[in-house]
Amino acid sequence: MTTTIADTVFFDTDGLRLLRNGLALSVRSGRWRLDTPDGPVCHSGSESSVPPALSGLVRAYTRDDELVPVANLDGGGVAELRAALGSRIAAPPRPPDGSARAVVLAYVRAQLAALAAADLAVRQGRPDAVHRMRVAARRLRGVFSAYAKVLGGRKLLREVSGALRWLGGELAPARDTEVQWARSRPWADEPSDAYFAALAEEAETRALRALDSRRYVQLLNALDVLELVLSEEPRYRWGKAARRPAAKVLPRLAHVVAAEVDGRVARVAALPAGPDRDRAVHDVRKAAKRLRYALEAAGAKVALHEFQDLLGEFQDAVVAQAHLRELGVREGPVHDGEAAAAAHCAEALPGAWHALRKDLRPLWT
């Protein structure tokens, strides 16, 4: 590729993974620039090779493919690049389809994009990025669990779901520490801040190590392959449920998840206060998240936020007590306040679920 001193040289993978996802990487007169939806990231370096600081940021998109020159333009930006390479990035048309599989796959594609975008934000240290990444992973797991029947069956999804669970576990300490440190502000002192700072540093290292691992790249590749296989499989090979209209299939499958929440709430109501009830409430929380994501994917307009806020407050209060014990605080107003908050949430749970269940009933009756 012949260039002049005025050229902007754009780098990408052979398959234009960056451009396909709304990113552009370029260099002009030794000044590198990565254009992202959140703004440009700039770096100085040799024009012959991409600075590791930038290639590392886009690993969720490039995986381990080499970044090579794909175009040189006399000035211009992403729009001009897209115009120059438009014939290479045209996506195959996907006609509108209201089938159960098509609707769920559209949701899956949105979460795959959200996962990659959050990865970039995590590597840049942006606020709330870890949380966004965990949510995208949980949403994928949730719909794989609720709608396995329209996505080829649980056997097909089992391995990738397990890998998503691993990713969530690696990211969890970073998000949990962030939440608990903020929760400690009203009573924080120098020792507690030092305690949370150490946890935060350890958790950040763990999260970034996971994102740089071979296992993570394998997960991203597996998700791509899964989406492609499910999208390109001939319709006549789909199961009956996958071919039927989404409005007739997905609410009934979501109802199965709601029944699981129902059973777990009943168990909470039957247990006295104590560790067993705490674990039972945690099980409700996990099932309620699966229900929320199943309803989101189905396009159901039912708000579960208040119910989930109740469960989230319970979880935060229980975890806060564990941190207080680590800090040597086993009694007193702060500890007692967290214990009271957890107890209130557990006691309010059955009534909150009863009210929400009435709002959900029209979806499957």
C-alpha positions as CSV (number, residue, x, y, z in Angstrom):
1,M,0.0,0.0,0.0
2,T,1.5,3.3,-1.1
3,T,1.1,6.2,1.2
4,T,2.1,9.9,1.4
5,I,3.0,12.1,4.3
6,A,-0.6,13.4,4.3
7,D,-2.2,10.0,4.4
8,T,-4.3,8.7,7.3
9,V,-3.7,4.9,7.3
10,F,-6.4,2.8,8.8
11,F,-5.7,-0.5,10.5
12,D,-8.2,-3.3,11.1
13,T,-8.4,-7.1,10.9
14,D,-8.7,-8.8,7.5
15,G,-12.4,-9.2,8.3
16,L,-12.8,-5.6,9.3
17,R,-13.9,-6.5,12.8
18,L,-13.4,-3.0,14.1
19,L,-15.3,-1.2,11.4
20,R,-18.1,-3.7,11.5
21,N,-18.5,-2.7,15.2
22,G,-18.4,1.0,14.8
23,L,-14.7,1.5,15.7
24,A,-11.8,2.8,13.6
25,L,-8.1,2.7,14.3
26,S,-5.8,5.0,12.3
27,V,-2.4,6.6,12.3
28,R,-1.2,9.9,10.8
29,S,2.2,11.4,11.2
30,G,3.0,9.1,14.1
31,R,-0.2,9.9,15.9
32,W,-2.5,7.0,16.5
33,R,-6.2,7.4,17.1
34,L,-8.9,4.9,18.1
35,D,-12.4,6.2,17.4
36,T,-14.9,4.7,19.8
37,P,-18.6,5.5,20.5
38,D,-17.3,7.1,23.8
39,G,-14.8,9.3,22.0
40,P,-11.3,9.0,20.6
41,V,-8.3,7.4,22.3
42,C,-5.0,8.8,21.1
43,H,-1.4,7.5,21.4
44,S,2.0,8.2,19.9
45,G,4.1,5.5,18.4
46,S,5.7,4.0,15.3
47,E,3.6,4.1,12.2
48,S,4.6,0.6,11.3
49,S,2.9,-1.3,14.1
50,V,-0.1,-0.7,16.4
51,P,0.8,0.4,19.9
52,P,0.1,-2.4,22.4
53,A,-1.9,0.1,24.5
54,L,-4.4,0.4,21.7
55,S,-4.4,-3.2,20.4
56,G,-5.1,-4.4,23.9
57,L,-8.1,-2.1,24.2
58,V,-9.9,-3.7,21.2
59,R,-9.1,-7.4,22.0
60,A,-12.8,-8.2,22.4
61,Y,-13.3,-7.2,18.8
62,T,-10.1,-8.4,17.1
63,R,-9.6,-11.5,19.4
64,D,-6.0,-12.4,18.4
65,D,-6.3,-11.5,14.7
66,E,-3.5,-9.3,13.4
67,L,-4.2,-5.6,12.8
68,V,-3.1,-4.7,9.3
69,P,-3.4,-1.6,7.1
70,V,-6.7,-1.8,5.2
71,A,-7.0,1.7,3.7
72,N,-5.2,5.0,3.4
73,L,-7.1,8.2,2.9
74,D,-6.0,11.8,2.4
75,G,-7.5,13.0,5.6
76,G,-11.1,11.9,6.3
77,G,-12.5,9.9,9.2
78,V,-14.7,7.0,10.0
79,A,-17.5,8.0,7.6
80,E,-15.0,8.3,4.7
81,L,-13.5,4.9,5.7
82,R,-16.9,3.3,5.7
83,A,-17.7,4.8,2.3
84,A,-14.4,3.5,0.9
85,L,-14.8,-0.1,2.3
86,G,-18.6,-0.3,2.2
87,S,-18.6,-3.2,-0.2
88,R,-16.6,-5.3,2.3
89,I,-18.7,-4.6,5.3
90,A,-22.2,-5.1,3.9
91,A,-24.0,-7.5,6.2
92,P,-26.2,-10.2,4.7
93,P,-29.9,-9.1,4.9
94,R,-32.0,-10.6,7.7
95,P,-35.6,-10.1,6.7
96,P,-38.0,-9.2,9.6
97,D,-39.2,-12.4,11.2
98,G,-41.5,-12.6,14.2
99,S,-40.6,-16.2,15.0
100,A,-39.5,-17.1,18.5
101,R,-35.9,-17.9,17.4
102,A,-35.5,-14.7,15.4
103,V,-36.8,-12.5,18.3
104,V,-34.5,-14.2,20.9
105,L,-31.5,-14.1,18.5
106,A,-32.0,-10.3,18.0
107,Y,-31.7,-9.9,21.8
108,V,-28.7,-12.2,21.9
109,R,-26.9,-10.1,19.2
110,A,-27.6,-6.9,21.2
111,Q,-26.0,-8.5,24.3
112,L,-23.0,-9.6,22.3
113,A,-22.5,-6.1,21.2
114,A,-23.0,-4.8,24.7
115,L,-20.5,-7.3,26.0
116,A,-17.8,-6.1,23.6
117,A,-18.5,-2.5,24.2
118,A,-18.3,-3.0,28.0
119,D,-15.0,-4.9,27.6
120,L,-13.5,-1.8,25.9
121,A,-14.9,0.4,28.7
122,V,-13.5,-1.9,31.4
123,R,-10.0,-1.7,29.8
124,Q,-10.3,2.1,29.8
125,G,-11.3,2.1,33.5
126,R,-14.6,3.8,32.8
127,P,-17.1,4.0,35.7
128,D,-19.8,1.3,35.8
129,A,-18.1,-0.7,33.0
130,V,-17.7,-3.9,35.0
131,H,-21.4,-3.7,36.0
132,R,-22.4,-3.3,32.3
133,M,-20.3,-6.3,31.3
134,R,-21.7,-8.5,34.0
135,V,-25.2,-7.6,33.1
136,A,-24.6,-8.5,29.4
137,A,-23.2,-11.8,30.4
138,R,-26.1,-12.5,32.8
139,R,-28.6,-11.5,30.1
140,L,-27.0,-14.0,27.7
141,R,-27.1,-16.8,30.4
142,G,-30.7,-15.9,31.3
143,V,-32.1,-16.2,27.7
144,F,-30.0,-19.3,27.1
145,S,-31.6,-20.9,30.1
146,A,-35.2,-19.6,29.6
147,Y,-35.3,-20.1,25.8
148,A,-33.1,-23.1,25.2
149,K,-36.1,-24.8,23.5
150,V,-36.0,-22.3,20.7
151,L,-32.2,-22.0,20.5
152,G,-31.3,-25.6,19.7
153,G,-31.6,-27.2,23.2
154,R,-29.7,-27.1,26.5
155,K,-26.9,-29.4,25.3
156,L,-25.9,-27.0,22.6
157,L,-25.9,-24.1,25.1
158,R,-24.4,-25.8,28.1
159,E,-20.7,-25.1,27.5
160,V,-21.1,-21.5,26.5
161,S,-23.4,-20.9,29.5
162,G,-20.8,-22.3,31.8
163,A,-18.1,-20.1,30.3
164,L,-20.4,-17.0,30.9
165,R,-20.8,-18.1,34.5
166,W,-17.0,-18.2,34.8
167,L,-16.7,-14.7,33.4
168,G,-19.3,-13.3,35.7
169,G,-17.5,-14.9,38.6
170,E,-14.2,-13.3,37.6
171,L,-15.8,-9.8,37.3
172,A,-18.0,-10.1,40.5
173,P,-15.4,-9.0,43.1
174,A,-14.7,-5.7,41.2
175,R,-18.4,-4.8,41.0
176,D,-19.2,-6.0,44.6
177,T,-16.3,-4.1,46.1
178,E,-17.4,-0.9,44.2
179,V,-20.9,-1.2,45.6
180,Q,-19.8,-2.0,49.2
181,W,-17.2,0.8,49.3
182,A,-19.8,3.3,48.2
183,R,-22.2,1.8,50.8
184,S,-19.6,2.3,53.5
185,R,-19.3,6.1,53.0
186,P,-21.6,7.2,55.8
187,W,-19.4,5.4,58.4
188,A,-16.0,5.0,56.6
189,D,-12.7,5.8,58.3
190,E,-9.1,5.4,57.3
191,P,-8.8,1.7,58.1
192,S,-12.0,0.8,56.2
193,D,-11.0,2.9,53.1
194,A,-7.6,1.1,53.1
195,Y,-9.4,-2.2,53.4
196,F,-11.7,-1.5,50.4
197,A,-8.9,0.0,48.4
198,A,-6.9,-3.2,48.7
199,L,-9.9,-5.3,47.7
200,A,-10.6,-3.0,44.7
201,E,-7.0,-3.3,43.5
202,E,-7.0,-7.1,43.8
203,A,-10.4,-7.3,42.1
204,E,-9.4,-5.1,39.2
205,T,-6.3,-7.2,38.6
206,R,-8.4,-10.4,38.6
207,A,-10.9,-8.9,36.1
208,L,-8.2,-7.7,33.7
209,R,-6.4,-11.0,33.9
210,A,-9.6,-12.8,32.9
211,L,-10.1,-10.4,29.9
212,D,-6.6,-11.1,28.8
213,S,-6.9,-14.9,29.1
214,R,-7.2,-17.5,26.4
215,R,-10.4,-18.8,28.0
216,Y,-12.1,-15.4,27.5
217,V,-11.2,-15.2,23.8
218,Q,-12.5,-18.8,23.4
219,L,-15.7,-17.7,24.9
220,L,-16.1,-14.8,22.6
221,N,-15.4,-17.0,19.6
222,A,-17.8,-19.6,20.8
223,L,-20.6,-17.0,21.1
224,D,-19.9,-15.8,17.6
225,V,-20.1,-19.4,16.2
226,L,-23.2,-20.1,18.2
227,E,-24.9,-16.9,16.8
228,L,-23.9,-17.8,13.3
229,V,-25.0,-21.4,13.5
230,L,-28.4,-20.5,14.9
231,S,-28.9,-17.7,12.4
232,E,-27.8,-19.7,9.3
233,E,-29.5,-23.0,10.1
234,P,-32.2,-23.7,7.5
235,R,-35.6,-22.9,8.9
236,Y,-37.0,-26.4,8.2
237,R,-34.5,-27.8,10.7
238,W,-35.7,-25.6,13.5
239,G,-37.8,-27.1,16.2
240,K,-41.5,-26.4,16.2
241,A,-41.3,-23.9,19.0
242,A,-38.5,-21.9,17.3
243,R,-40.7,-21.5,14.1
244,R,-43.8,-20.4,15.9
245,P,-44.6,-16.7,16.5
246,A,-42.7,-15.3,19.4
247,A,-45.8,-13.9,21.0
248,K,-47.2,-17.4,21.4
249,V,-44.1,-19.1,22.6
250,L,-41.9,-16.8,24.6
251,P,-44.4,-15.8,27.3
252,R,-45.2,-19.4,28.1
253,L,-41.5,-20.2,28.4
254,A,-41.0,-17.2,30.6
255,H,-43.9,-18.5,32.7
256,V,-41.8,-21.5,33.6
257,V,-39.1,-19.1,35.0
258,A,-41.9,-17.2,36.9
259,A,-43.0,-20.5,38.4
260,E,-39.5,-21.1,39.6
261,V,-39.5,-17.7,41.3
262,D,-42.8,-18.6,42.9
263,G,-41.5,-21.8,44.4
264,R,-38.4,-20.1,45.8
265,V,-40.4,-17.2,47.3
266,A,-42.6,-19.8,49.0
267,R,-39.5,-21.4,50.5
268,V,-38.4,-18.0,51.9
269,A,-41.8,-17.5,53.5
270,A,-41.6,-20.9,55.2
271,L,-38.1,-20.4,56.7
272,P,-37.2,-18.7,60.0
273,A,-34.6,-15.9,60.0
274,G,-31.1,-17.4,59.6
275,P,-28.5,-18.6,57.1
276,D,-30.9,-20.9,55.4
277,R,-33.3,-18.1,54.7
278,D,-30.5,-15.9,53.5
279,R,-29.5,-18.5,51.0
280,A,-33.1,-19.0,49.9
281,V,-33.5,-15.2,49.3
282,H,-30.3,-15.3,47.2
283,D,-31.8,-18.1,45.1
284,V,-34.9,-15.9,44.6
285,R,-32.6,-13.1,43.4
286,K,-30.9,-15.3,40.8
287,A,-34.2,-16.6,39.5
288,A,-35.8,-13.1,39.4
289,K,-32.9,-11.9,37.2
290,R,-33.5,-14.8,34.8
291,L,-37.2,-13.8,34.7
292,R,-36.4,-10.2,34.0
293,Y,-34.1,-11.0,31.1
294,A,-36.5,-13.6,29.7
295,L,-39.2,-10.9,29.7
296,E,-36.9,-8.3,28.2
297,A,-36.0,-10.7,25.3
298,A,-39.7,-11.4,24.7
299,G,-40.5,-7.6,24.6
300,A,-42.8,-7.8,27.6
301,K,-43.5,-4.4,29.2
302,V,-43.5,-5.4,32.9
303,A,-41.4,-3.6,35.4
304,L,-39.6,-5.8,37.9
305,H,-37.3,-3.1,39.2
306,E,-39.0,-2.6,42.6
307,F,-38.9,-6.3,43.2
308,Q,-35.3,-6.6,42.1
309,D,-34.4,-3.5,44.2
310,L,-35.7,-5.3,47.2
311,L,-33.6,-8.3,46.5
312,G,-30.6,-6.2,45.7
313,E,-30.9,-4.3,49.0
314,F,-31.1,-7.6,50.8
315,Q,-27.9,-8.9,49.1
316,D,-26.0,-5.7,49.7
317,A,-27.0,-5.7,53.4
318,V,-25.9,-9.3,53.9
319,V,-22.6,-8.7,52.2
320,A,-22.0,-5.5,54.1
321,Q,-22.3,-7.5,57.4
322,A,-19.6,-9.8,56.2
323,H,-17.3,-6.9,55.4
324,L,-18.0,-5.4,58.8
325,R,-17.0,-8.6,60.5
326,E,-13.7,-8.6,58.5
327,L,-13.2,-5.1,59.9
328,G,-13.9,-6.3,63.4
329,V,-17.3,-4.7,63.7
330,R,-19.7,-7.4,65.1
331,E,-22.2,-5.1,66.9
332,G,-23.2,-1.5,67.1
333,P,-25.5,0.8,65.1
334,V,-23.9,0.2,61.7
335,H,-23.9,-3.6,62.0
336,D,-27.4,-3.7,63.5
337,G,-28.7,-1.4,60.8
338,E,-27.5,-3.7,58.0
339,A,-29.0,-6.7,59.8
340,A,-32.3,-4.9,60.2
341,A,-32.3,-3.9,56.5
342,A,-31.7,-7.5,55.4
343,A,-34.5,-8.8,57.7
344,H,-36.9,-6.2,56.4
345,C,-36.3,-7.2,52.8
346,A,-36.7,-10.9,53.5
347,E,-40.0,-10.3,55.3
348,A,-41.3,-8.0,52.6
349,L,-40.4,-10.4,49.8
350,P,-43.5,-12.6,49.7
351,G,-45.9,-9.6,49.6
352,A,-43.8,-7.9,46.9
353,W,-43.8,-11.0,44.8
354,H,-47.6,-11.5,45.2
355,A,-48.2,-7.9,43.9
356,L,-45.8,-8.4,41.0
357,R,-47.3,-11.8,40.1
358,K,-50.7,-10.1,39.5
359,D,-49.1,-7.8,37.0
360,L,-47.4,-10.7,35.2
361,R,-50.5,-12.9,35.0
362,P,-51.9,-11.3,31.8
363,L,-48.7,-12.3,29.9
364,W,-49.6,-16.0,30.0
365,T,-53.3,-16.2,30.6
